[in-house]
């Protein structure tokens, strides 16, 4: 299932704009994170997930141990992706989100940039999003059920 841009935009909260970086607690030299995320899930570089800045924790559902993680729409460099917010951290000033390896590779396939500026992050309402790239509205609008207003 691919969510259309129109459906995702309709469920988005207020935007936060800043920089995105990446983290992997299993690689030497990476200081953020640990093997267990704030939600209690184990860090997994192969899923679409991210850590939000600690001061934004409440905006993204609290991100607490044992509580179902919330989701966010991340937009940068002309691309959109839904990530599960399952961790928090005291990010470097100016950064609002740390993407895991898979999510960062979507925006920066070479992983050479390290930091992406001008990233927009919006919390998504609801609990049942499918993390991954967001499809174009022209393709998915006819596949998406209408949502009650």
N, C-alpha and C positions, 0 to 999 in steps of 0.2 A: 504494500500500500504506500502510495506517495501522496502526501498532502499537497493540495494546491496552494499557491501564493495567496489567493483570495480567502481561503478558509483560515490559513495561518494568520494573516493580517487581521482578520476579524476577531481572533482570539488573543491577540497580543496586548500586553499592558504597556505602560510608559517605557520609552526607550532610555537606555543608559548608553552613553557614548564614551569610548576610551580606547585603550590598546588591549590586544590579546597577546598572550605568550603561551608557551606550552610547558608541560611538566611530565616527567616520568620518574617516579621515586626509585625505580630499579636501575637507573643509569647513573654511574658515578658523576658527581658534580652537580646534580640536580637537587636543589635544597628544599623545594616545596613538596608537600604531600608525604604520604607514607603508604605502606601496602594496604591499609584499610582506610576507606574514605569516611567522611563525617557521617554519611548515611548508614555506615556499617558494611557496605559492599566492598569487596576487594577491588583495588585499582586494576583496570583492564584496558591496555592500550588499543585493543581492537574494537571497542564499542564506541558509540558517539556520545562522549561524556565530557564534563568540564567541572572545574572548581570556580566558584564565584568569590569575589572579594568578600572577606568576613563582614564588613560593614553593610553589605547588601544581602546578607543572609535572610532576613525577614521578608524582603521583597520577593524572594524565591522560595517561599514556603517553609522557611526555618532551617532546612537542611539538617535534620537531626537523625541520630542513630535510631534505626528501626522504623523511621517514618518514610513512606513512599516518596522517592525523589520527584521533584517537579521538573519541568522542561522549559527551555528557552529557545527563542529564535535568534540566531547569530547571523549578522549580515556583514560582509566585507568583500572587497575586490570584486564586486558584481555577482557574488554568490550568496546563497542562503542555506542554512542547515539548522535542523532541530537537534539540540543536545540535551542529554539528561544532566541536571545539576545535582551531582551526588557528593560534592565535596566543597569545602571552603578553605580559604587561606589568607594570610596577611600578604597580599600581592605587592609587588614593587609599585611605588607611587605612579599614578597615571594608568595603570593596568586595572581592568575591571573583571577580566576573566582569564583563567588558565585552561586552555583546551588540552585534552589528552592527545596522544600521538595521532590517532586516526582523524580526529576533527581538524587538527592543525594541518595535516597533509592535504585535506580537502582544499584549504585556502592557500597553502604553500607546499606544493608537492615535493620540492627539493629539501624542505625543512631548513633552508639556508637563511631565511629572513630573521627567524628567531622571535621577532615581535611584529605584529601587524597593527598599524595605527588606523584610527577612524573606524573602528568596529562598533556596530550597533547591536546591543543585546536587549531583547524584550522578553519578559516573563510570559509564559503561555498559560492561559486559564485551562483547568481540567487536568486529569491525571493519565489520560490514555493516548498520548502522542506516540508516534513511531519515529524514533530518532533517525536522522539521516538527511540527505539533501532534499530541498523543497522543490517540487516540480513546478513547471510554468503553469499559469492559470489557464492558458488556452487548451492545454492537454487535459488537465485534471478536473476542470470545472464540471464537465459532464459526468465524470466518474464519482464525484463527491456528493454524498447525500446533503440535502439542505439542512441547515441547522436552525432550530427554533430560536426566535429572537426574543 
